[in-house]
Amino acid sequence: MNLLSNKKLLYLLSFIATIIFSIIPGIGMKIDGTYRFFGFPAQWLGYYGDGQFSFEVFGLLLNFLVFSFFLILLNKILKKILEI
């Protein structure tokens, strides 16, 4: 059985990976003075202090698609390995 054949599971895991990798300091969280930027590989959230945020939809979408691609690729590799 293919673990990621369920699209909802794939989407959920991609979204969770996007959030987790975004908050890891040094990987997804970048600090520039008092500003904080979140996102890996693309920035999708910025915090400027005093409750001011910026949100970049295309950055979030790109991160989601990148993690979806890697999860599908990982799933195919594991499927090939486990068939042997």
Steps between C-alpha positions, in 0.01 A plus 500: 500500500622844410516715815458831320232383259256693717526859374365646824785337693753632250360852530493484878860375523616766252330774699645373829849479347463855367414632845764298686785591266392865513550532875839325527760768581774520240304304241159660467516791746724791411555797730591839356528747786160500667329343197432130471438319173362148476503248218712235337592496214299818431400766752127512559459678834665808644465650847603863541406558865204679657262246347597574139518199272550437131363192329614378159260253344732397218783423743270278705371329184853444373610347832192278505568378145870436572419288805224318308748420224760368745244290686380344174860437395585348839190283480602368156855427616380315810250306291778385265730406790233305683404300187845340481 
